[in-house]
Amino acid sequence: MTETTSAGLAKFAKRLPGYATARRMFRQQDGAAAIEFGMVAAPFLALVFAIMETAIVFFAGQALETAAGDSARLIMTGQAQNAGYDQGKFKEAVCGKIYGLFNCNAGLLVDVKKYTSFASVPLAKPITNGNVDTNLSYTPGEPGDIVVVRLMYQWPVYVSLLGLNLSDVSGGKRLLMSTIAFRNEPYK
């Protein structure tokens, strides 16, 4: 009895208007891949661009670290003091070690200060209310002094996903900062 009922329902469904059209539509797979790609493409491309931007920010941060280490050696060994470097001259030396990634003259901030102990060196980024504190100085110290060299650059951030982005400074930028702390060698 159930077989005759189901067969009767199938015949009745075939007589409904639009049944053949609906069945044809569900059987055809033309363009299904294009539609599926369209649904997945935007999140996929956003994720790819976010990964690429994060990699570039890390690469730029590492380039800044390398330039800071190389440039700090000029102060640690007394070469900068003996040559009479000021902040501008030291910045030129730093810019000579940074290739292509940074707008060195307009965006690089250089801060060189001496401290009485390593414990008194500030560790936080100099950001107040989304702005970089530009209280910068150049005090390379004498032999045996504790000196901290900080290089800072505001890197533009373009990709933000769902409100999560790399920027920590106003204007959609990330402050890349390299800090090198050392005791000057007895160079005299």
C-alpha positions in Angstrom: 0.0 0.0 0.0 2.8 2.4 0.7 4.3 1.7 -2.7 1.1 2.7 -4.4 0.8 5.9 -2.3 4.3 7.0 -3.0 3.9 6.3 -6.7 0.7 8.3 -6.7 2.4 11.2 -4.9 5.2 11.2 -7.5 2.8 11.3 -10.4 0.9 14.2 -8.6 4.2 16.1 -8.0 5.1 15.8 -11.7 1.8 17.4 -12.7 2.5 20.5 -10.5 3.3 23.6 -12.5 7.0 24.5 -12.4 8.1 21.1 -11.3 10.0 20.4 -14.5 11.7 23.8 -14.4 12.8 23.4 -10.8 14.1 19.9 -11.5 16.1 21.2 -14.5 17.5 24.1 -12.4 18.8 21.8 -9.6 20.3 19.3 -12.1 22.3 21.9 -14.0 25.7 22.7 -12.6 26.8 25.4 -15.1 28.5 28.3 -13.3 28.5 26.6 -9.9 32.2 26.9 -9.5 32.2 30.6 -10.4 29.5 31.3 -7.8 31.4 29.3 -5.2 34.6 31.1 -6.0 32.8 34.4 -5.8 31.7 33.5 -2.3 35.1 32.5 -1.1 37.3 34.9 -3.1 36.8 38.1 -1.0 37.7 36.5 2.4 40.5 34.5 0.9 42.1 37.6 -0.8 41.7 39.7 2.4 43.5 37.0 4.3 46.3 36.7 1.8 46.8 40.5 1.8 46.8 40.6 5.6 49.4 37.8 5.7 51.6 39.7 3.2 51.3 42.9 5.1 52.2 41.3 8.4 55.2 39.7 6.8 56.4 43.0 5.3 55.9 44.7 8.7 58.0 42.0 10.4 60.7 42.3 7.7 60.8 46.1 8.1 61.1 45.7 11.8 64.0 43.3 11.4 65.7 45.7 9.0 65.3 48.5 11.6 66.8 46.2 14.3 69.8 45.5 12.1 70.4 49.2 11.3 70.1 50.1 15.0 72.6 47.5 16.0 75.1 48.5 13.4 74.7 52.2 14.1 74.8 51.8 17.9 78.2 50.3 17.4 79.4 53.7 16.2 78.6 55.2 19.6 79.6 52.2 21.7 83.1 52.2 20.2 83.5 56.0 20.4 83.6 56.5 16.6 80.6 58.9 16.7 81.9 60.9 19.6 85.5 61.2 18.2 84.0 62.3 14.8 81.8 64.9 16.5 78.5 63.5 15.4 75.3 65.4 16.3 71.8 64.0 15.9 71.6 64.9 12.2 75.0 63.3 11.4 74.1 60.2 13.4 70.8 59.9 11.5 72.7 60.1 8.2 74.8 57.2 9.4 71.7 55.2 10.3 70.1 56.1 6.9 73.2 54.7 5.2 72.4 51.3 6.7 68.7 51.3 5.7 68.0 50.4 2.1 64.8 51.1 0.3 62.1 50.2 2.8 61.9 53.5 4.7 61.6 57.1 3.9 64.6 57.8 6.1 64.8 61.6 6.0 61.1 62.2 6.6 60.0 59.4 8.9 62.9 58.0 10.9 63.1 59.2 14.5 66.5 58.8 16.3 66.8 59.0 20.1 70.1 58.6 21.9 70.2 59.0 25.7 72.6 58.1 28.5 71.3 56.6 31.8 72.7 56.0 35.2 71.6 52.3 35.3 70.1 49.7 33.0 67.1 49.5 35.4 66.2 53.1 34.7 65.8 52.6 30.9 62.2 52.9 29.8 60.9 49.8 28.1 57.5 51.0 26.7 56.9 52.5 23.3 56.7 56.3 23.5 53.0 56.6 22.5 50.6 58.9 24.3 46.9 59.0 23.1 47.8 57.5 19.8 50.6 59.9 19.0 54.4 59.4 19.1 56.2 61.4 21.8 58.9 63.3 19.9 60.9 64.3 23.0 64.1 63.2 21.3 67.7 63.9 22.2 71.2 62.9 21.3 73.5 62.3 24.3 76.0 59.6 23.3 77.9 59.7 26.6 81.5 59.1 27.6 83.5 55.9 28.0 81.7 53.6 30.5 78.3 55.4 30.3 75.1 53.4 29.8 73.6 54.5 26.5 70.3 53.6 24.8 69.8 54.1 21.1 66.2 54.0 19.9 65.2 54.1 16.2 61.5 54.6 15.5 59.5 54.6 12.2 55.8 55.0 11.7 54.9 52.3 9.2 51.6 52.7 7.3 49.1 49.8 7.7 46.6 49.2 4.9 44.8 46.0 5.7 42.5 45.6 8.7 40.2 42.7 9.0 37.1 42.9 11.2 38.6 45.7 13.2 41.8 43.8 13.9 44.8 45.5 12.5 48.5 46.2 13.2 48.2 49.9 13.8 49.0 51.3 17.2 49.5 55.0 16.3 46.8 57.3 15.0 46.5 57.7 11.2 46.5 53.9 10.6 50.2 53.5 11.3 52.3 51.1 13.4 55.3 52.3 15.3 58.3 50.1 14.5 60.9 50.6 17.2 64.3 49.2 17.8 66.0 49.7 21.1 69.7 48.9 21.8 71.1 49.4 25.3 74.8 49.1 26.0 77.7 50.4 28.0 80.2 52.4 26.1 83.7 50.9 25.6 86.7 52.6 27.1 87.6 54.2 23.8 89.8 57.1 25.0 
